[in-house]
């Protein structure tokens, strides 16, 4: 029977139907099991190692945090809110995050947006000044010797120490907060950009000399592509620092912002909202960090793709 099937002429009209071919195949393999119609395919076994290494550790970490939190709440005899009570308050807070009942009573959404706006302005000004300064310091030895002592002197100063200077000069809380973000964001961008310029291979610069390239060509064609990963690392560090500083600055300056919201809730003895604000600050910072890491990874040229 099998031999007859294999000697059938290769003609579309003479070829056996699909059911006949399946039967013949099963006959030609006596040891094979005949598949049943509409029988589901067996599922791939669950990768327990992936679950054990990727899913379980974060869940365990959050479980430990909630357990410690619950023990602190029990020990405090009601003065510190329990996790479930805070969760109910969070549902209430995020049910209307963009309400506005005046300048000093706004939802958590408006406060976060106000803080992000200050961070964007201060960080943007720092990038406009810090990145070109980093290129100049890394490119020219005279500039490096001139500014390195000043950077070494001013960089360790706490960002909040600059806040009174901003209040004195700008005569306003909002410009002073933006000034504080500017001064704390500029150092990572200057330092990382200058280090990137100094680590450009000397062969690249020798080729530029041989070709007699202008300074603009050297900057755009050689330095900028090579320094971009270092520069983005400085940007990521600067944004993380700015988001940390703005919360403390807003506690001192007031107005609308997540830092002011924390301080205002403390004055109202609303500890639940303070804990909610802590989680909001952490989540926003995590999102900023993740986004900048993805951008930096996209522009990191560690291997050449064909």
Backbone as JSON, one array per atom type, in Angstrom:
{
  "sequence": "XXXXXXXXXXXXXXXXXXXXXXXXXXXXXXXXXXXXXXXXXXXXXXXXXXXXXXXXXXXXXXXXXXXXXXXXXXXXXXXXXXXXXXXXXXXXXXXXXXXXXXXXXXXXXXXXXXXXXXXXXXXXXXXXXXXXXXXXXXXXXXXXXXXXXXXXXXXXXXXXXXXXXXXXXXXXXXXXXXXXXXXXXXXXXXXXXXXXXXXXXXXXXXXXXXXXXXXXXXXXXXXXXXXXXXXXXXXXXXXXXXXXXXXXXXXXXXXXXXXXXXXXXXXXXXXXXXXXXXXXXXXXXXXXXXXXXXXXXXXXXXXXXX",
  "N": [[0.83, -1.21, 0.0], [1.92, 1.28, 0.83], [3.99, 1.53, -1.0], [2.57, 1.84, -3.35], [1.47, 4.33, -3.02], [3.72, 6.06, -3.12], [4.49, 5.77, -5.73], [2.63, 7.09, -7.17], [1.7, 9.27, -9.82], [3.04, 12.62, -10.05], [0.8, 14.63, -9.95], [-1.56, 17.23, -9.59], [-4.31, 16.65, -9.56], [-4.27, 13.91, -9.18], [-3.12, 13.52, -6.74], [-3.34, 12.28, -3.41], [-5.93, 13.08, -0.98], [-5.65, 15.19, 2.01], [-6.3, 13.78, 4.33], [-5.87, 11.11, 3.54], [-3.11, 11.14, 3.08], [-2.14, 11.54, 5.64], [-2.93, 9.21, 6.88], [-1.42, 7.33, 5.42], [1.13, 8.14, 6.15], [1.11, 7.5, 8.82], [0.86, 4.76, 8.67], [3.26, 4.08, 7.47], [5.0, 4.52, 9.52], [5.24, 2.52, 11.92], [5.7, 2.65, 14.69], [4.83, 5.14, 15.54], [2.53, 7.28, 17.22], [-0.88, 7.75, 16.5], [-2.13, 10.9, 15.8], [-4.92, 12.49, 17.33], [-7.95, 13.97, 16.1], [-8.41, 17.49, 16.38], [-6.98, 17.6, 18.74], [-5.46, 19.28, 21.44], [-2.25, 20.85, 21.39], [0.52, 19.87, 23.43], [1.41, 21.96, 26.18], [4.29, 24.06, 26.64], [6.63, 23.36, 29.2], [6.48, 25.2, 32.28], [8.81, 27.74, 32.91], [10.42, 27.51, 35.62], [12.73, 28.49, 36.73], [13.02, 31.04, 35.65], [10.82, 32.31, 36.85], [11.62, 32.03, 39.5], [13.95, 33.59, 39.64], [13.35, 36.1, 38.52], [10.71, 37.01, 39.08], [9.91, 36.22, 41.67], [11.89, 37.32, 43.58], [11.48, 40.28, 43.56], [8.79, 40.35, 44.46], [9.07, 39.15, 46.95], [10.69, 41.07, 48.18], [8.97, 43.34, 48.29], [7.06, 42.17, 49.89], [8.47, 41.85, 52.33], [8.87, 44.56, 52.93], [6.2, 45.44, 53.33], [5.54, 43.83, 55.5], [7.33, 44.74, 57.53], [6.42, 47.35, 57.65], [3.78, 46.92, 58.58], [4.33, 45.84, 61.11], [5.53, 48.06, 62.34], [3.34, 49.77, 62.35], [1.6, 48.39, 64.08], [3.07, 48.45, 66.43], [3.16, 51.16, 66.94], [0.71, 51.78, 67.91], [-1.53, 52.89, 66.56], [-0.76, 55.5, 65.83], [0.84, 55.51, 63.59], [0.05, 54.89, 60.23], [-1.38, 51.85, 58.93], [-0.56, 49.49, 56.26], [-2.92, 48.75, 54.78], [-4.75, 50.75, 55.44], [-3.43, 52.95, 54.36], [-3.49, 52.26, 51.69], [-6.26, 52.45, 51.13], [-6.54, 55.21, 51.46], [-4.88, 56.06, 49.39], [-6.33, 55.22, 47.16], [-8.44, 56.98, 47.37], [-7.1, 59.44, 47.08], [-6.06, 59.28, 44.44], [-8.34, 59.05, 43.0], [-9.24, 61.52, 42.22], [-6.97, 63.2, 41.07], [-6.41, 65.71, 40.03], [-7.78, 67.87, 41.09], [-8.65, 71.25, 42.08], [-8.67, 73.56, 44.52], [-7.93, 76.18, 45.0], [-4.79, 78.0, 45.4], [-3.26, 76.73, 47.37], [-4.36, 74.27, 47.79], [-4.41, 71.71, 46.04], [-4.63, 68.89, 43.8], [-2.69, 65.79, 43.82], [-1.69, 65.29, 41.31], [-1.4, 67.82, 40.03], [0.58, 68.87, 41.67], [2.78, 67.16, 41.2], [3.2, 67.67, 38.47], [3.91, 70.39, 38.59], [6.33, 70.24, 39.98], [7.85, 68.73, 38.15], [7.91, 70.55, 36.06], [9.52, 72.61, 37.12], [11.89, 71.15, 37.44], [12.44, 70.55, 34.75], [12.91, 73.11, 33.67], [15.12, 74.08, 35.2], [16.96, 72.02, 34.71], [17.16, 72.12, 31.91], [18.35, 74.65, 31.48], [20.78, 74.13, 32.76], [21.81, 72.17, 31.06], [22.17, 73.66, 28.7], [24.27, 75.28, 29.45], [26.16, 73.6, 30.74], [26.92, 71.41, 29.03], [28.22, 72.56, 26.65], [30.29, 73.82, 28.13], [31.58, 71.6, 29.2], [32.6, 70.41, 26.86], [34.43, 72.41, 26.12], [36.2, 72.45, 28.32], [37.22, 69.85, 28.26], [38.42, 69.86, 25.77], [40.36, 71.87, 25.54], [43.4, 72.45, 27.1], [44.13, 74.68, 28.62], [41.64, 75.71, 29.45], [40.82, 73.59, 30.99], [42.71, 73.55, 33.11], [42.02, 75.96, 34.18], [39.34, 75.84, 35.1], [39.0, 73.46, 36.53], [39.9, 73.58, 39.3], [37.89, 75.28, 40.37], [35.56, 73.79, 39.91], [36.11, 71.54, 41.49], [36.01, 72.77, 43.97], [33.38, 73.79, 44.24], [31.58, 71.77, 43.6], [31.17, 69.81, 45.73], [29.45, 71.17, 47.46], [26.4, 71.31, 49.21], [23.32, 71.17, 47.45], [21.11, 72.57, 48.56], [22.31, 74.57, 49.98], [22.65, 76.56, 48.16], [20.19, 77.65, 47.86], [19.36, 79.92, 49.55], [20.96, 81.89, 48.33], [19.76, 82.04, 45.82], [17.21, 82.98, 46.57], [17.92, 85.49, 47.51], [19.0, 86.74, 45.24], [17.11, 86.45, 43.13], [14.68, 87.13, 44.23], [12.35, 85.62, 44.6], [10.41, 82.65, 45.23], [9.93, 80.59, 43.34], [11.79, 81.1, 41.12], [14.11, 80.79, 42.66], [14.03, 78.09, 43.38], [14.3, 76.93, 40.83], [16.85, 77.87, 40.21], [18.32, 76.45, 42.12], [18.0, 73.85, 41.17], [19.32, 74.15, 38.75], [22.02, 74.65, 39.56], [22.71, 72.3, 40.85], [22.49, 70.45, 38.87], [24.32, 70.99, 36.92], [26.97, 70.2, 37.36], [27.37, 67.26, 37.06], [26.98, 67.07, 34.26], [28.96, 68.73, 33.14], [31.33, 67.48, 34.07], [31.18, 64.77, 33.14], [30.95, 65.17, 30.37], [33.39, 66.49, 29.81], [35.22, 64.49, 30.56], [34.56, 62.55, 28.66], [35.39, 63.86, 26.28], [38.15, 64.01, 26.72], [38.81, 61.34, 26.6], [38.63, 60.6, 23.99], [40.0, 58.74, 21.33], [43.42, 59.26, 20.48], [44.2, 58.81, 17.87], [42.01, 59.58, 16.32], [42.1, 62.38, 16.56], [44.57, 62.87, 15.42], [44.12, 62.18, 12.77], [42.32, 64.21, 12.15], [44.03, 66.41, 12.27], [45.75, 65.81, 10.15], [43.99, 65.96, 8.01], [43.42, 68.57, 8.19], [41.14, 69.68, 9.45], [38.52, 71.92, 10.38], [37.73, 73.51, 13.55], [35.02, 73.34, 14.05], [34.27, 71.2, 12.42], [35.72, 69.17, 13.67], [34.41, 69.13, 16.11], [31.73, 68.41, 15.43], [31.93, 66.14, 13.79], [33.74, 64.35, 14.95], [34.17, 64.64, 17.82], [31.56, 64.94, 19.02], [29.98, 62.55, 18.28], [31.59, 60.61, 19.56], [31.6, 61.37, 22.21], [29.0, 61.33, 23.01], [27.78, 59.05, 24.47], [28.99, 59.4, 27.05], [28.08, 61.94, 27.64], [25.31, 61.56, 27.81], [25.22, 59.91, 30.03], [25.99, 61.75, 32.0], [23.77, 63.44, 31.8], [21.74, 61.73, 32.71], [22.54, 61.29, 35.39], [22.34, 63.92, 36.28], [19.59, 64.5, 36.05], [18.52, 62.7, 37.91], [19.64, 63.72, 40.29], [18.49, 66.28, 40.28], [15.76, 65.71, 40.61], [15.78, 64.68, 43.17], [16.56, 66.94, 44.63], [14.61, 68.89, 44.19], [12.39, 68.25, 45.73], [13.19, 68.73, 48.38], [13.8, 71.45, 48.13], [11.32, 72.58, 47.53], [9.99, 72.13, 49.91], [11.04, 74.12, 51.47], [10.57, 76.48, 50.08], [7.85, 76.6, 49.47], [4.59, 76.98, 47.84], [3.18, 75.4, 44.9], [3.78, 72.01, 44.47], [5.36, 68.77, 44.7], [7.05, 68.5, 46.89], [6.24, 70.63, 48.55], [3.66, 69.7, 48.99], [4.12, 67.44, 50.57], [5.17, 68.66, 52.88], [3.02, 70.29, 53.62], [1.07, 68.36, 54.2], [2.27, 67.23, 56.4], [2.08, 69.34, 58.22], [-0.65, 69.24, 58.55], [-0.8, 66.87, 59.88], [-1.25, 64.53, 58.46], [-0.34, 61.62, 57.95], [-0.71, 59.51, 56.23], [-0.98, 60.59, 53.63], [1.59, 61.58, 53.37], [3.11, 59.24, 53.22], [2.05, 58.23, 50.85], [2.94, 60.24, 49.1], [5.68, 59.77, 49.24], [5.91, 57.3, 47.89], [4.96, 58.15, 45.38], [6.95, 60.01, 44.62], [9.14, 58.26, 44.45], [8.28, 56.53, 42.36], [7.99, 58.28, 40.15], [10.64, 59.18, 39.94], [11.83, 56.72, 39.31], [10.7, 56.21, 36.81], [11.75, 58.34, 35.29], [14.49, 57.69, 35.47], [14.54, 55.17, 34.18], [13.69, 55.84, 31.58], [15.76, 57.53, 30.71], [17.93, 55.79, 30.85], [17.26, 54.01, 28.82], [17.43, 55.73, 26.61], [20.15, 56.4, 26.73], [21.26, 53.86, 26.31], [20.49, 53.39, 23.7], [22.15, 55.09, 22.3], [24.7, 54.21, 22.77], [27.61, 53.14, 21.49], [28.86, 50.39, 21.39], [29.33, 48.18, 19.86], [29.7, 47.42, 16.43], [27.15, 47.33, 14.14], [26.3, 45.37, 11.42]],
  "CA": [[0.0, 0.0, 0.0], [2.8, 2.42, 0.89], [4.72, 1.62, -2.26], [1.66, 2.35, -4.37], [1.3, 5.77, -2.83], [4.92, 6.76, -3.54], [4.63, 5.69, -7.18], [1.56, 7.83, -7.83], [2.25, 10.38, -10.61], [3.0, 13.92, -9.38], [-0.2, 15.45, -10.6], [-2.42, 17.79, -8.55], [-5.6, 15.95, -9.53], [-4.11, 12.52, -8.76], [-2.54, 13.43, -5.39], [-4.36, 11.89, -2.44], [-6.33, 14.15, -0.06], [-4.82, 15.35, 3.21], [-6.59, 12.71, 5.28], [-5.22, 9.89, 3.07], [-1.68, 11.26, 3.28], [-1.88, 11.37, 7.06], [-3.06, 7.79, 7.17], [-0.28, 6.64, 4.85], [2.31, 8.44, 6.97], [1.04, 6.75, 10.07], [1.1, 3.36, 8.38], [4.67, 3.89, 7.16], [5.74, 4.6, 10.78], [4.42, 1.69, 12.8], [5.87, 2.96, 16.1], [4.33, 6.47, 15.87], [1.15, 7.35, 17.7], [-1.76, 8.45, 15.59], [-2.71, 12.07, 16.46], [-6.37, 12.59, 17.27], [-8.45, 15.21, 15.53], [-8.66, 18.59, 17.3], [-6.3, 17.39, 20.02], [-4.58, 20.43, 21.7], [-0.83, 20.55, 21.53], [0.97, 20.0, 24.83], [2.04, 23.23, 26.5], [5.68, 24.01, 27.07], [6.7, 23.4, 30.65], [6.73, 26.51, 32.86], [10.2, 27.96, 33.27], [10.42, 27.84, 37.04], [13.93, 29.26, 37.06], [12.7, 32.43, 35.33], [9.95, 32.78, 37.91], [12.37, 32.07, 40.75], [14.99, 34.63, 39.61], [12.87, 37.39, 38.04], [9.42, 37.42, 39.64], [9.81, 35.99, 43.11], [12.65, 38.25, 44.43], [10.79, 41.57, 43.81], [7.61, 40.13, 45.29], [9.54, 38.92, 48.32], [11.14, 42.35, 48.71], [7.8, 44.13, 48.66], [6.43, 41.51, 51.04], [9.23, 42.2, 53.53], [8.56, 45.96, 53.22], [4.84, 45.52, 53.9], [5.56, 43.2, 56.82], [7.96, 45.68, 58.46], [5.48, 48.47, 57.77], [2.67, 46.47, 59.44], [4.83, 45.71, 62.49], [5.7, 49.41, 62.88], [2.0, 50.31, 62.61], [1.07, 47.74, 65.29], [3.83, 48.91, 67.6], [2.88, 52.58, 67.19], [-0.62, 51.87, 68.56], [-2.46, 53.73, 65.82], [-0.21, 56.78, 65.38], [1.41, 55.3, 62.25], [-0.97, 54.17, 59.46], [-1.07, 50.51, 58.43], [-0.56, 49.44, 54.79], [-4.26, 48.71, 54.2], [-5.33, 52.08, 55.59], [-2.77, 53.83, 53.39], [-4.0, 51.89, 50.38], [-7.59, 53.06, 50.97], [-6.33, 56.64, 51.27], [-4.32, 56.25, 48.04], [-7.45, 55.12, 46.21], [-9.2, 58.23, 47.47], [-6.28, 60.53, 46.52], [-5.91, 59.14, 42.99], [-9.64, 59.1, 42.33], [-9.34, 62.85, 41.63], [-5.64, 63.77, 41.31], [-6.24, 67.02, 39.41], [-8.72, 68.86, 41.61], [-8.02, 72.52, 42.44], [-9.48, 74.38, 45.4], [-7.11, 77.32, 45.38], [-3.34, 77.78, 45.18], [-2.66, 75.89, 48.41], [-5.12, 73.03, 47.93], [-4.51, 71.11, 44.71], [-4.43, 67.44, 43.78], [-1.31, 65.32, 43.72], [-1.27, 65.38, 39.91], [-0.89, 69.16, 39.76], [1.83, 69.05, 42.41], [3.84, 66.46, 40.48], [3.48, 68.4, 37.23], [4.62, 71.62, 38.92], [7.72, 69.88, 40.29], [8.51, 68.35, 36.9], [8.15, 71.77, 35.28], [10.71, 73.26, 37.68], [13.04, 70.32, 37.1], [12.72, 70.7, 33.32], [13.51, 74.43, 33.42], [16.47, 74.13, 35.76], [17.82, 71.07, 34.01], [17.4, 72.62, 30.56], [19.36, 75.71, 31.56], [22.06, 73.5, 33.09], [22.32, 71.5, 29.86], [22.64, 74.67, 27.76], [25.55, 75.82, 29.91], [27.1, 72.57, 31.17], [27.46, 70.58, 27.95], [29.3, 73.29, 25.95], [31.43, 74.02, 29.02], [32.3, 70.33, 29.27], [33.38, 70.26, 25.63], [35.56, 73.34, 26.14], [37.15, 72.03, 29.34], [37.89, 68.65, 27.8], [39.14, 70.05, 24.51], [41.49, 72.79, 25.67], [44.09, 72.25, 28.38], [44.08, 75.91, 29.4], [40.32, 75.77, 30.09], [40.77, 72.56, 32.01], [43.46, 74.01, 34.27], [41.37, 77.15, 34.71], [38.06, 75.59, 35.75], [39.0, 72.28, 37.39], [39.89, 73.92, 40.73], [36.59, 75.83, 40.76], [34.6, 72.68, 39.97], [36.43, 70.75, 42.67], [35.61, 73.53, 45.16], [31.94, 74.06, 44.34], [30.74, 70.58, 43.39], [30.72, 69.12, 46.96], [28.52, 71.98, 48.25], [25.03, 70.82, 49.18], [22.48, 72.04, 46.6], [20.24, 73.45, 49.34], [23.07, 75.74, 50.43], [22.52, 77.59, 47.14], [18.82, 78.18, 47.84], [19.3, 81.31, 50.02], [21.53, 82.79, 47.31], [18.71, 82.24, 44.82], [16.17, 83.85, 47.13], [18.46, 86.85, 47.6], [19.25, 87.32, 43.92], [15.94, 86.44, 42.25], [13.55, 87.72, 44.95], [11.14, 84.82, 44.44], [10.61, 81.24, 45.6], [9.99, 79.73, 42.17], [13.11, 81.21, 40.48], [15.15, 80.26, 43.53], [14.01, 76.63, 43.24], [14.87, 76.61, 39.52], [18.28, 78.12, 40.35], [18.89, 75.33, 42.87], [18.06, 72.71, 40.24], [20.38, 74.46, 37.78], [23.37, 74.55, 40.11], [23.02, 70.91, 41.2], [22.48, 69.62, 37.66], [25.34, 71.37, 35.94], [28.25, 69.53, 37.6], [27.52, 65.97, 36.37], [27.08, 67.21, 32.81], [30.28, 69.26, 32.82], [32.39, 66.51, 34.35], [31.08, 63.61, 32.25], [31.26, 65.59, 29.0], [34.82, 66.74, 29.72], [35.91, 63.19, 30.59], [34.36, 61.93, 27.36], [36.25, 64.51, 25.29], [39.54, 63.65, 27.0], [39.02, 59.92, 26.29], [38.56, 60.34, 22.55], [41.31, 58.2, 20.91], [44.33, 60.23, 19.86], [44.23, 58.57, 16.42], [40.98, 60.4, 15.69], [42.56, 63.76, 16.5], [45.68, 62.92, 14.46], [43.51, 62.21, 11.44], [41.77, 65.55, 11.97], [45.14, 67.31, 11.97], [46.24, 65.51, 8.8], [43.01, 66.47, 7.06], [43.29, 70.02, 8.42], [39.73, 69.97, 9.71], [38.23, 73.07, 11.23], [37.3, 73.16, 14.9], [33.6, 72.96, 13.97], [34.22, 69.84, 11.88], [36.19, 68.26, 14.72], [33.36, 69.03, 17.12], [30.52, 67.75, 14.96], [32.18, 64.87, 13.12], [34.58, 63.46, 15.75], [33.96, 64.7, 19.27], [30.18, 64.74, 19.46], [29.57, 61.13, 18.28], [32.35, 59.81, 20.52], [31.32, 61.82, 23.58], [27.56, 61.24, 23.28], [27.44, 58.17, 25.6], [29.39, 60.04, 28.3], [27.2, 63.08, 27.86], [24.01, 61.05, 28.25], [25.39, 59.47, 31.41], [25.91, 62.95, 32.81], [22.37, 63.89, 31.81], [20.97, 60.83, 33.59], [22.9, 61.61, 36.77], [21.84, 65.25, 36.6], [18.14, 64.44, 36.25], [18.28, 62.04, 39.19], [19.96, 64.68, 41.35], [17.51, 67.36, 40.25], [14.5, 65.24, 41.17], [15.99, 64.59, 44.62], [16.72, 68.25, 45.24], [13.42, 69.73, 44.07], [11.49, 67.96, 46.83], [13.66, 69.48, 49.55], [13.71, 72.89, 47.85], [9.91, 72.99, 47.63], [9.61, 72.16, 51.32], [11.5, 75.38, 52.04], [10.06, 77.65, 49.35], [6.39, 76.62, 49.42], [3.97, 76.99, 46.53], [2.63, 74.13, 44.42], [4.83, 71.06, 44.16], [5.24, 67.56, 45.51], [7.72, 68.75, 48.14], [5.33, 71.44, 49.36], [2.52, 68.85, 49.37], [4.58, 66.63, 51.71], [5.29, 69.52, 54.06], [1.68, 70.72, 54.0], [0.4, 67.23, 54.84], [2.86, 67.09, 57.73], [1.44, 70.35, 59.06], [-2.0, 68.75, 58.84], [-0.64, 65.58, 60.56], [-1.83, 63.5, 57.61], [0.81, 60.77, 57.64], [-1.05, 58.65, 55.09], [-0.63, 61.29, 52.4], [3.05, 61.67, 53.3], [3.6, 57.95, 52.7], [1.66, 58.18, 49.44], [3.85, 61.12, 48.37], [6.98, 59.09, 49.14], [5.81, 56.34, 46.8], [4.84, 58.9, 44.12], [8.29, 60.52, 44.3], [9.96, 57.13, 44.01], [7.82, 56.01, 41.06], [8.35, 59.26, 39.12], [12.09, 59.09, 39.76], [12.14, 55.47, 38.62], [10.33, 56.37, 35.4], [12.77, 59.2, 34.66], [15.73, 56.94, 35.37], [14.38, 54.12, 33.17], [13.63, 56.46, 30.26], [17.09, 58.02, 30.33], [18.79, 54.63, 30.61], [16.92, 53.51, 27.49], [17.99, 56.66, 25.63], [21.6, 56.24, 26.74], [21.58, 52.57, 25.7], [20.3, 53.49, 22.24], [23.24, 55.86, 21.71], [25.97, 53.67, 23.19], [28.14, 52.43, 20.34], [29.85, 49.42, 21.85], [29.6, 47.22, 18.81], [29.27, 47.88, 15.12], [26.15, 46.45, 13.54], [26.43, 45.34, 9.96]],
  "C": [[0.86, 1.25, 0.0], [3.54, 2.61, -0.42], [3.84, 2.18, -3.35], [1.5, 3.85, -4.23], [2.51, 6.53, -3.34], [5.12, 6.72, -5.03], [3.49, 6.38, -7.9], [2.14, 8.99, -8.6], [2.06, 11.69, -9.88], [2.07, 14.84, -10.13], [-1.15, 15.95, -9.53], [-3.72, 17.06, -8.44], [-5.45, 14.55, -8.99], [-3.58, 12.41, -7.35], [-3.62, 13.12, -4.39], [-4.72, 13.05, -1.54], [-5.49, 14.12, 1.19], [-5.03, 14.23, 4.19], [-5.89, 11.42, 4.88], [-3.73, 9.96, 3.31], [-1.31, 11.09, 4.75], [-1.93, 9.91, 7.45], [-1.86, 7.02, 6.66], [0.96, 6.87, 5.68], [2.31, 7.65, 8.24], [1.29, 5.27, 9.83], [2.59, 3.11, 8.14], [5.54, 4.0, 8.41], [4.99, 3.82, 11.83], [4.53, 2.1, 14.26], [5.28, 4.29, 16.51], [2.89, 6.42, 16.29], [0.33, 8.17, 16.74], [-2.38, 9.64, 16.29], [-4.21, 12.11, 16.28], [-6.76, 13.96, 16.72], [-8.75, 16.22, 16.64], [-8.02, 18.39, 18.68], [-5.36, 18.56, 20.29], [-3.13, 20.0, 21.87], [-0.41, 20.69, 23.0], [1.7, 21.31, 25.05], [3.49, 23.02, 26.94], [5.74, 24.1, 28.59], [7.07, 24.79, 31.16], [8.19, 26.63, 33.3], [10.25, 28.43, 34.72], [11.64, 28.67, 37.42], [13.7, 30.74, 36.76], [11.82, 33.03, 36.41], [10.73, 32.97, 39.21], [13.35, 33.24, 40.79], [14.45, 36.01, 39.26], [11.63, 37.89, 38.76], [9.41, 37.33, 41.16], [10.63, 36.97, 43.94], [11.99, 39.62, 44.62], [9.56, 41.41, 44.68], [8.0, 39.9, 46.75], [10.01, 40.22, 48.96], [9.99, 43.23, 49.14], [7.07, 43.5, 49.84], [7.13, 41.83, 52.35], [8.94, 43.65, 53.93], [7.2, 46.11, 53.88], [4.8, 44.92, 55.29], [6.18, 44.13, 57.86], [7.05, 46.87, 58.72], [4.33, 48.1, 58.72], [3.13, 46.35, 60.89], [5.03, 47.09, 63.13], [4.34, 50.01, 63.22], [1.4, 49.69, 63.87], [1.77, 48.27, 66.53], [3.51, 50.36, 67.95], [1.51, 52.81, 67.81], [-1.52, 52.9, 67.89], [-1.92, 55.07, 65.36], [0.41, 56.7, 63.99], [0.44, 54.45, 61.44], [-0.49, 52.82, 58.96], [-1.12, 50.51, 56.89], [-1.96, 49.48, 54.19], [-4.93, 50.07, 54.31], [-4.73, 53.06, 54.58], [-3.25, 53.52, 51.97], [-5.38, 52.5, 50.13], [-7.47, 54.57, 50.76], [-5.77, 56.93, 49.89], [-5.41, 56.15, 46.98], [-8.25, 56.4, 46.2], [-8.43, 59.39, 46.84], [-6.24, 60.47, 45.01], [-7.25, 59.04, 42.27], [-9.88, 60.47, 41.69], [-8.0, 63.57, 41.84], [-5.46, 65.18, 40.8], [-7.32, 68.02, 39.86], [-7.95, 70.13, 42.0], [-9.01, 73.35, 43.24], [-8.71, 75.6, 45.88], [-5.64, 77.0, 45.24], [-2.7, 76.85, 46.18], [-3.41, 74.59, 48.63], [-5.37, 72.47, 46.53], [-4.17, 69.63, 44.79], [-2.98, 67.07, 43.57], [-0.8, 65.4, 42.28], [-0.71, 66.75, 39.57], [0.43, 69.41, 40.47], [3.0, 68.37, 41.71], [4.2, 67.2, 39.2], [4.24, 69.7, 37.5], [6.08, 71.32, 39.25], [8.48, 69.5, 39.03], [8.79, 69.56, 36.03], [9.38, 72.49, 35.8], [11.97, 72.47, 37.34], [13.43, 70.5, 35.64], [13.4, 72.04, 33.03], [14.94, 74.5, 33.95], [17.44, 73.21, 35.05], [18.14, 71.54, 32.59], [18.44, 73.72, 30.53], [20.74, 75.13, 31.87], [22.66, 72.8, 31.88], [22.86, 72.51, 28.85], [24.0, 75.23, 28.15], [26.58, 74.7, 30.11], [27.71, 71.76, 30.04], [28.5, 71.32, 27.11], [30.52, 73.54, 26.83], [32.24, 72.74, 29.16], [33.14, 70.08, 28.04], [34.61, 71.16, 25.66], [36.62, 72.9, 27.14], [37.91, 70.77, 28.91], [38.76, 68.85, 26.58], [40.42, 70.86, 24.69], [42.09, 72.66, 27.06], [44.05, 73.51, 29.25], [42.75, 76.03, 30.14], [40.21, 74.74, 31.2], [41.5, 73.0, 33.28], [42.79, 75.22, 34.93], [40.15, 76.8, 35.56], [38.05, 74.37, 36.67], [39.08, 72.62, 38.88], [38.54, 74.48, 41.2], [35.54, 74.73, 40.87], [34.85, 71.82, 41.2], [36.0, 71.44, 43.96], [34.11, 73.6, 45.33], [31.08, 72.8, 44.24], [30.32, 69.9, 44.69], [29.7, 69.91, 47.79], [27.11, 71.42, 48.09], [24.16, 71.74, 48.31], [21.6, 72.99, 47.39], [20.98, 74.66, 49.9], [22.98, 76.88, 49.43], [21.14, 78.24, 47.14], [18.73, 79.6, 48.41], [19.9, 82.32, 49.04], [20.5, 83.08, 46.23], [17.61, 83.15, 45.31], [16.64, 85.3, 47.19], [18.56, 87.51, 46.24], [17.95, 87.48, 43.12], [14.67, 86.95, 42.92], [12.25, 86.94, 44.77], [11.43, 83.36, 44.71], [10.76, 80.36, 44.36], [11.31, 79.88, 41.41], [14.23, 80.66, 41.34], [15.2, 78.74, 43.46], [14.61, 76.2, 41.91], [16.38, 76.82, 39.54], [18.96, 76.96, 41.08], [19.02, 74.1, 41.99], [19.19, 72.92, 39.24], [21.76, 74.17, 38.36], [23.72, 73.12, 40.51], [23.08, 70.01, 39.98], [23.67, 69.86, 36.76], [26.62, 70.57, 36.12], [28.35, 68.16, 36.93], [27.68, 66.09, 34.86], [28.44, 67.77, 32.39], [31.35, 68.18, 32.95], [32.35, 65.35, 33.37], [31.4, 63.99, 30.8], [32.76, 65.84, 28.83], [35.62, 65.44, 29.73], [35.76, 62.48, 29.25], [35.24, 62.53, 26.28], [37.7, 64.09, 25.49], [39.84, 62.19, 26.66], [38.82, 59.59, 24.81], [39.93, 59.84, 22.09], [42.14, 59.24, 20.17], [44.44, 60.03, 18.35], [43.19, 59.41, 15.7], [41.46, 61.84, 15.51], [43.74, 63.9, 15.53], [45.16, 62.95, 13.03], [42.94, 63.59, 11.15], [42.87, 66.55, 11.64], [45.66, 67.09, 10.55], [45.3, 66.08, 7.75], [42.78, 67.97, 7.19], [41.82, 70.43, 8.6], [39.58, 71.19, 10.6], [37.75, 72.6, 12.59], [35.83, 72.73, 14.91], [33.46, 71.55, 13.42], [34.68, 68.83, 12.92], [35.1, 68.04, 15.76], [32.19, 68.18, 16.65], [30.76, 66.36, 14.4], [32.96, 63.87, 13.98], [34.18, 63.45, 17.21], [32.54, 64.34, 19.67], [29.74, 63.27, 19.38], [30.3, 60.29, 19.32], [31.98, 60.13, 21.96], [29.86, 61.6, 23.97], [27.21, 60.26, 24.41], [27.82, 58.76, 26.96], [28.45, 61.18, 28.65], [25.84, 62.63, 28.37], [24.08, 60.48, 29.65], [25.34, 60.65, 32.36], [24.5, 63.5, 32.9], [21.53, 63.03, 32.75], [21.27, 61.12, 35.06], [22.33, 62.96, 37.19], [20.34, 65.24, 36.86], [17.8, 63.77, 37.57], [18.55, 62.97, 40.36], [18.93, 65.78, 41.42], [16.19, 66.93, 40.88], [14.61, 65.06, 42.68], [15.95, 65.96, 45.27], [15.42, 69.04, 45.23], [12.45, 69.48, 45.22], [11.9, 68.75, 48.07], [13.54, 70.99, 49.34], [12.27, 73.37, 47.99], [9.41, 72.96, 49.06], [9.96, 73.5, 51.96], [10.86, 76.58, 51.37], [8.55, 77.72, 49.32], [5.88, 76.66, 47.98], [3.39, 75.64, 46.19], [3.79, 73.24, 44.01], [4.74, 69.88, 45.1], [5.95, 67.73, 46.84], [6.87, 69.58, 49.08], [4.14, 70.61, 49.83], [2.9, 67.97, 50.57], [4.61, 67.47, 52.97], [3.92, 69.98, 54.55], [0.91, 69.59, 54.69], [0.99, 66.95, 56.22], [2.26, 68.12, 58.7], [0.02, 69.98, 59.43], [-2.0, 67.41, 59.56], [-1.31, 64.44, 59.79], [-0.69, 62.59, 57.13], [0.53, 59.86, 56.45], [-0.65, 59.31, 53.78], [0.88, 61.46, 52.26], [3.63, 60.37, 52.74], [3.25, 57.8, 51.23], [2.6, 59.05, 48.6], [5.23, 60.49, 48.22], [6.98, 58.08, 48.0], [5.7, 57.04, 45.45], [6.2, 59.43, 43.68], [9.19, 59.4, 43.79], [9.58, 56.62, 42.63], [8.2, 56.97, 39.93], [9.86, 59.24, 38.87], [12.51, 57.83, 39.03], [11.81, 55.56, 37.14], [11.35, 57.24, 34.66], [14.08, 58.44, 34.45], [15.65, 55.89, 34.26], [14.38, 54.72, 31.77], [15.0, 56.93, 29.81], [18.07, 56.88, 30.11], [18.52, 54.06, 29.22], [17.5, 54.41, 26.4], [19.51, 56.51, 25.56], [22.02, 54.93, 26.09], [21.47, 52.64, 24.18], [21.45, 54.21, 21.56], [24.61, 55.4, 22.19], [26.51, 52.77, 22.09], [29.25, 51.49, 20.79], [30.2, 48.38, 20.81], [29.04, 47.74, 17.51], [28.31, 46.86, 14.53], [26.27, 46.53, 12.02], [25.06, 45.53, 9.32]]
}
